[in-house]
């Protein structure tokens, strides 16, 4: 008698219902902006012998020299899509970290302030080793690595302080992070005295602004994807990630089952701080300056991206991929407001409405799940 064939292991679908719905929303928004966004005429550029980008000129019928211009779709062109990816990356990276906290049942209102403080302290080091700084004569990469370590280390330390106070004082994360939101941004203001800090090493800016093709900067996009993949693997494939879901689903049951709840809570705030530091570092390299006013209002966009991406504010639900897709939805809305010539003062109103809608849909989903459970009994 032959042995029975082993039962095939059930596979997790590539996209869950929430994530699949977000993909459809993104495609619908992209189609809408492509059709109704109109067209724009842009100057044609190319790289010269020195590797610098310059405009292309031609001689017209009248013998005059004029710039060559090409007509493109306002939304569906390589430069705009790269710009959307770059703008999305800063929020998406922090949204992945915020998703860790939200899954565990917490909240972090200080991510924007952590971003600002980390960027300011990193900028101080970069300026020291910049072309006009006192350390400008030092080997280029030594100063760059030190500045990167200071920026990311500061943000991670801020996350550790947030988590440490929450765990030690047993105070709700809302209260602690509301206070540190003011403290961290206040420290950034004291350090800069309200001034912008620039003058970074060329090696650092060249790394972050590395371009391919027709002047497309893809480094922020690459880092965003790496963070999302790493966060997704941690949450879905590692035991430590499953503990985060367990605590968000039922903290008391998790504690009785032997999970070190305080340690897990501390870790998610460290991850959130780390993600803010990575986003701040990319911003420093891309824009070449930092100030205490950086990332103001990012708290709303980061939480909105996480919630729109499927993270439940009641805890126990969310994903890194959902955070990335949620950030892309938020950015497409902001981009669409510009492309469709809508008054930009409505941007925050629309984003806030999207957050409320996402929360309402999440509550409806919980209600339907409870109904199905009761029927099954």
C-alpha positions as CSV (number, residue, x, y, z in Angstrom):
1,X,0.0,0.0,0.0
2,X,1.5,3.3,-1.1
3,X,2.0,6.1,1.4
4,X,-0.5,8.9,1.3
5,X,0.8,12.0,-0.5
6,X,1.7,14.8,1.9
7,X,-0.9,17.6,2.1
8,X,0.5,20.7,0.4
9,X,1.2,23.5,2.8
10,X,-1.2,26.4,2.4
11,X,0.6,29.5,1.0
12,X,0.0,33.0,2.1
13,X,-1.3,35.0,-0.9
14,X,1.1,37.6,-2.3
15,X,-1.3,40.4,-1.6
16,X,-4.0,40.3,1.1
17,X,-7.4,41.9,0.5
18,X,-6.3,45.2,2.1
19,X,-3.1,45.4,0.1
20,X,-4.8,44.3,-3.2
21,X,-7.4,47.0,-2.7
22,X,-4.7,49.6,-2.2
23,X,-3.0,48.5,-5.5
24,X,-6.3,49.0,-7.3
25,X,-6.7,52.4,-5.7
26,X,-3.2,53.4,-6.8
27,X,-3.8,52.2,-10.4
28,X,-7.1,54.1,-10.4
29,X,-5.5,57.3,-9.2
30,X,-2.7,56.9,-11.7
31,X,-5.2,56.4,-14.6
32,X,-7.2,59.4,-13.4
33,X,-4.1,61.7,-13.3
34,X,-2.9,60.4,-16.6
35,X,-6.2,61.0,-18.4
36,X,-7.2,64.4,-16.8
37,X,-3.8,65.8,-15.9
38,X,-3.1,67.1,-19.4
39,X,0.3,67.6,-21.0
40,X,3.3,69.8,-20.4
41,X,6.2,71.0,-22.6
42,X,9.6,70.5,-21.0
43,X,13.1,71.4,-22.2
44,X,15.2,68.5,-23.5
45,X,18.4,67.8,-21.5
46,X,21.5,65.7,-21.9
47,X,24.8,64.9,-20.1
48,X,27.8,66.9,-21.4
49,X,31.4,65.7,-21.5
50,X,32.0,66.8,-17.9
51,X,29.0,64.6,-16.8
52,X,26.8,67.7,-16.1
53,X,23.3,68.0,-17.3
54,X,22.6,70.7,-19.8
55,X,19.8,71.9,-22.1
56,X,19.8,70.9,-25.8
57,X,19.6,73.7,-28.3
58,X,19.0,73.9,-32.0
59,X,18.9,76.5,-34.7
60,X,15.4,77.4,-36.0
61,X,14.4,78.5,-39.5
62,X,15.2,82.1,-38.7
63,X,18.8,81.2,-37.8
64,X,18.1,81.8,-34.1
65,X,19.3,79.4,-31.3
66,X,16.5,78.0,-29.3
67,X,16.0,75.3,-26.7
68,X,14.6,71.9,-27.8
69,X,11.4,71.2,-26.0
70,X,9.4,68.0,-25.9
71,X,5.7,67.5,-24.9
72,X,4.9,64.9,-22.2
73,X,2.0,63.8,-20.1
74,X,2.0,65.8,-16.9
75,X,1.8,62.7,-14.7
76,X,3.0,59.8,-16.8
77,X,6.6,60.8,-17.5
78,X,9.8,59.4,-16.0
79,X,10.8,62.6,-14.2
80,X,7.5,63.0,-12.5
81,X,7.2,59.3,-11.5
82,X,10.8,59.5,-10.0
83,X,9.7,62.7,-8.1
84,X,6.6,60.9,-6.8
85,X,8.8,58.0,-5.7
86,X,11.3,60.3,-4.0
87,X,8.6,62.2,-2.2
88,X,6.9,59.0,-1.1
89,X,10.1,57.5,0.2
90,X,10.6,59.8,3.2
91,X,7.0,59.2,4.5
92,X,7.0,55.5,3.5
93,X,10.2,54.7,5.4
94,X,8.8,56.4,8.6
95,X,5.4,54.8,8.0
96,X,7.0,51.3,8.2
97,X,8.5,52.2,11.6
98,X,5.2,53.7,12.7
99,X,3.4,50.5,11.6
100,X,5.5,48.5,14.1
101,X,4.2,50.7,16.9
102,X,0.6,50.8,15.7
103,X,0.5,47.0,15.4
104,X,1.7,46.7,19.0
105,X,-1.2,49.0,20.1
106,X,0.8,52.2,20.5
107,X,1.2,55.5,18.8
108,X,4.1,57.8,18.1
109,X,3.5,61.5,17.6
110,X,7.2,62.5,17.7
111,X,8.5,61.0,14.4
112,X,8.6,64.4,12.7
113,X,10.5,65.9,15.6
114,X,12.9,63.0,15.7
115,X,13.5,63.4,12.0
116,X,14.3,67.1,12.5
117,X,16.7,66.6,15.5
118,X,18.5,63.8,13.7
119,X,18.8,65.8,10.5
120,X,20.1,68.9,12.4
121,X,22.8,67.0,14.3
122,X,23.8,65.1,11.2
123,X,24.0,68.4,9.3
124,X,26.3,69.9,12.0
125,X,28.8,67.0,11.4
126,X,28.4,67.1,7.6
127,X,29.0,70.9,7.6
128,X,32.1,70.4,9.8
129,X,33.6,68.1,7.1
130,X,32.2,70.1,4.2
131,X,34.2,72.3,1.8
132,X,33.9,75.3,4.0
133,X,34.1,73.6,7.4
134,X,37.1,73.3,9.7
135,X,37.4,69.6,8.9
136,X,37.1,70.0,5.2
137,X,40.7,68.8,4.6
138,X,40.0,65.4,6.2
139,X,39.5,62.3,4.1
140,X,36.0,62.7,2.5
141,X,34.4,59.4,3.5
142,X,35.5,59.5,7.1
143,X,33.4,62.6,7.7
144,X,30.5,61.2,5.7
145,X,30.4,58.0,7.7
146,X,30.5,59.9,11.0
147,X,27.7,62.2,9.9
148,X,25.6,59.2,8.8
149,X,26.2,57.5,12.2
150,X,25.3,60.6,14.1
151,X,22.1,61.1,12.2
152,X,20.8,57.6,12.4
153,X,22.2,57.1,16.0
154,X,20.4,60.2,17.2
155,X,17.1,59.1,15.8
156,X,17.5,55.6,17.2
157,X,18.4,57.0,20.7
158,X,15.3,59.2,20.6
159,X,13.2,56.2,19.8
160,X,14.9,54.3,22.7
161,X,14.1,57.2,25.1
162,X,10.5,57.2,24.0
163,X,10.1,53.5,24.6
164,X,12.1,53.6,27.8
165,X,9.9,56.3,29.3
166,X,6.7,54.5,28.2
167,X,7.8,51.2,29.7
168,X,9.3,52.6,32.9
169,X,6.7,55.2,33.7
170,X,3.8,53.0,32.4
171,X,2.3,56.1,30.7
172,X,0.3,55.9,27.5
173,X,2.5,56.4,24.4
174,X,0.3,59.3,23.3
175,X,1.3,61.4,26.3
176,X,5.0,60.6,26.2
177,X,5.4,61.1,22.5
178,X,3.3,64.3,22.6
179,X,5.9,65.7,25.1
180,X,8.9,64.5,23.3
181,X,7.5,65.9,20.1
182,X,8.0,69.3,21.6
183,X,11.3,68.5,23.3
184,X,13.1,67.1,20.3
185,X,12.0,70.0,18.0
186,X,12.9,72.5,20.7
187,X,16.4,71.0,20.9
188,X,16.7,71.2,17.1
189,X,15.7,74.9,17.3
190,X,18.2,75.6,20.1
191,X,21.0,74.0,18.1
192,X,20.3,75.9,14.9
193,X,18.8,79.1,16.4
194,X,16.3,78.9,13.6
195,X,18.9,78.9,10.8
196,X,19.4,76.4,8.0
197,X,22.6,74.3,8.0
198,X,24.2,73.4,4.7
199,X,27.6,72.9,3.0
200,X,27.9,69.2,3.0
201,X,30.7,67.0,1.5
202,X,30.2,66.4,-2.2
203,X,30.8,62.7,-1.7
204,X,27.7,62.4,0.5
205,X,25.4,64.4,-1.7
206,X,26.7,62.5,-4.8
207,X,25.8,59.2,-3.1
208,X,22.2,60.1,-2.3
209,X,21.6,62.0,-5.5
210,X,23.1,59.3,-7.7
211,X,21.3,59.5,-11.0
212,X,20.6,57.0,-13.8
213,X,19.2,57.6,-17.3
214,X,17.7,61.0,-17.9
215,X,18.6,62.6,-14.6
216,X,16.5,60.2,-12.5
217,X,17.5,59.9,-8.8
218,X,16.5,56.5,-7.6
219,X,18.5,56.1,-4.3
220,X,15.5,57.2,-2.1
221,X,13.3,54.6,-4.0
222,X,15.9,51.9,-3.5
223,X,16.2,52.6,0.3
224,X,12.4,52.7,0.7
225,X,12.0,49.3,-1.0
226,X,14.8,47.8,1.2
227,X,13.2,49.2,4.4
228,X,9.8,47.8,3.4
229,X,11.2,44.4,2.5
230,X,13.2,44.2,5.7
231,X,10.2,45.3,7.8
232,X,8.0,42.9,6.0
233,X,10.3,40.0,6.6
234,X,10.7,40.9,10.3
235,X,6.9,41.2,10.9
236,X,5.8,38.1,8.9
237,X,8.7,35.7,9.0
238,X,10.4,36.2,12.4
239,X,9.2,35.2,15.8
240,X,10.0,38.6,17.1
241,X,7.6,40.1,14.6
242,X,4.8,37.7,15.5
243,X,5.2,38.8,19.2
244,X,4.4,42.4,18.1
245,X,1.1,41.2,16.6
246,X,0.4,39.1,19.7
247,X,0.8,42.1,22.0
248,X,-1.4,44.3,19.8
249,X,-4.0,41.7,19.7
250,X,-4.1,40.9,23.4
251,X,-1.4,42.3,25.7
252,X,-2.6,40.5,28.8
253,X,-2.7,37.1,27.1
254,X,0.7,37.7,25.6
255,X,2.1,38.5,29.0
256,X,0.7,35.3,30.5
257,X,2.1,33.3,27.6
258,X,5.6,34.3,28.5
259,X,6.3,37.2,26.0
260,X,8.5,39.9,27.4
261,X,5.9,42.7,26.7
262,X,8.1,45.6,27.8
263,X,11.0,44.5,25.7
264,X,8.9,44.2,22.6
265,X,7.3,47.6,23.3
266,X,10.8,49.1,23.6
267,X,12.0,47.5,20.4
268,X,9.1,48.9,18.3
269,X,10.0,52.5,19.4
270,X,13.6,51.9,18.6
271,X,12.6,50.7,15.1
272,X,10.4,53.8,14.6
273,X,13.3,56.1,15.6
274,X,15.7,54.2,13.3
275,X,13.3,54.6,10.3
276,X,13.0,58.4,11.1
277,X,16.8,58.6,11.1
278,X,17.1,56.8,7.7
279,X,14.5,59.2,6.2
280,X,16.3,62.2,7.7
281,X,19.6,61.0,6.2
282,X,18.1,60.7,2.8
283,X,16.6,64.2,3.1
284,X,20.0,65.6,4.1
285,X,21.7,64.2,1.0
286,X,18.9,65.0,-1.4
287,X,18.2,68.6,-0.3
288,X,21.6,69.5,1.1
289,X,20.4,71.3,4.2
290,X,18.6,70.9,7.5
291,X,16.6,73.2,9.8
292,X,14.5,72.9,13.0
293,X,11.4,73.3,10.9
294,X,12.0,70.2,8.8
295,X,9.2,67.5,8.8
296,X,6.6,69.7,10.5
297,X,3.3,68.0,10.0
298,X,4.9,64.7,9.0
299,X,3.2,63.0,12.0
300,X,-0.2,63.2,10.3
301,X,1.1,61.9,6.9
302,X,3.1,59.0,8.6
303,X,0.1,57.9,10.7
304,X,-2.2,58.4,7.7
305,X,0.0,56.2,5.5
306,X,0.1,53.4,8.1
307,X,-3.7,53.5,8.7
308,X,-4.6,53.8,5.1
309,X,-2.2,50.9,4.5
310,X,-4.3,48.7,6.8
311,X,-2.7,49.2,10.3
312,X,-5.5,49.2,12.9
313,X,-5.2,51.8,15.7
314,X,-6.6,49.2,18.1
315,X,-3.5,47.1,17.4
316,X,-2.8,43.6,16.1
317,X,-3.1,44.4,12.4
318,X,-0.9,46.0,9.7
319,X,2.0,45.3,7.4
320,X,5.1,47.0,6.0
321,X,3.9,46.6,2.4
322,X,0.6,48.2,3.4
323,X,2.5,51.1,4.9
324,X,4.4,51.6,1.7
325,X,1.2,51.4,-0.4
326,X,-0.6,53.8,2.0
327,X,2.2,56.3,1.7
328,X,2.0,56.1,-2.1
329,X,-1.7,56.7,-2.0
330,X,-1.2,59.8,0.2
331,X,1.5,61.1,-2.1
332,X,-0.6,60.5,-5.3
333,X,-3.4,62.5,-3.7
334,X,-0.9,65.4,-3.0
335,X,0.5,65.1,-6.5
336,X,-2.9,65.0,-8.0
337,X,-3.9,68.2,-6.3
338,X,-1.0,70.0,-8.0
339,X,-1.4,68.4,-11.4
340,X,-5.2,69.1,-11.5
341,X,-4.6,72.7,-10.3
342,X,-6.7,72.3,-7.2
343,X,-6.0,74.8,-4.4
344,X,-3.2,73.3,-2.3
345,X,-4.8,74.6,0.9
346,X,-7.2,71.6,0.6
347,X,-4.4,69.1,0.8
348,X,-4.4,68.5,4.5
349,X,-8.3,68.5,4.5
350,X,-8.3,65.7,2.0
351,X,-5.6,63.7,3.7
352,X,-7.4,64.1,7.1
353,X,-10.6,62.9,5.5
354,X,-8.8,59.9,4.0
355,X,-7.6,59.0,7.5
356,X,-11.1,59.2,8.9
357,X,-12.4,57.1,6.1
358,X,-9.7,54.5,6.6
359,X,-10.5,54.3,10.3
360,X,-14.3,54.0,9.6
361,X,-13.6,51.2,7.2
362,X,-11.4,49.4,9.7
363,X,-14.1,49.6,12.4
364,X,-16.7,48.3,9.9
365,X,-14.3,45.4,9.2
366,X,-14.1,44.6,12.9
367,X,-17.9,44.7,13.2
368,X,-18.3,42.4,10.3
369,X,-15.7,40.0,11.7
370,X,-17.5,39.9,15.0
371,X,-20.8,39.2,13.3
372,X,-19.2,36.3,11.4
373,X,-17.8,34.9,14.6
374,X,-21.2,35.1,16.3
375,X,-22.9,33.3,13.4
376,X,-20.2,30.6,13.5
377,X,-21.1,29.9,17.1
